[in-house]
Amino acid sequence: MTIKNTLKLTAAAASLAILAGCASTGALDEVRMTAESAQADASEALNVANQAQNTANQAQRDAQAALQMSRENREEMNRMFERSMQK
C-alpha cells in the first residue's frame, strides 16, 4: 500500500468517525430531550395525583363530619322521642 492510499483510507476513516460522532451526539440530544419531556410529564402527573389526594382527604374529612353530625342528630331525636313518650 502506498502512503497516498494510506492517507486516503485514514482520511476516510476519520470522516466516518466524525460523522458517527455527530450522529451519536444528535441521538444523545434526542434521548436527552425525550427524557426531559418524560420527567416534565411525570412531575405534572405527580402534581395532579397530589391534588387528587388532597381532594380525597378533604372529602373524607367532610364525610366524617357529616357522619358525626348525623349521629348527634339521631341521639337528639331519640331524646326528644323519649321525652314525648314520658308525657
Secondary structure, 3 states (H helix, E strand, C coil): CCHHHHHHHHHHHHHHHHHHHHHHHHHHHHHHHHHHHHHHHHHHHHHHHHHHHHHHHHHHHHHHHHHHHHHHHHHHHHHHHHHHHHC
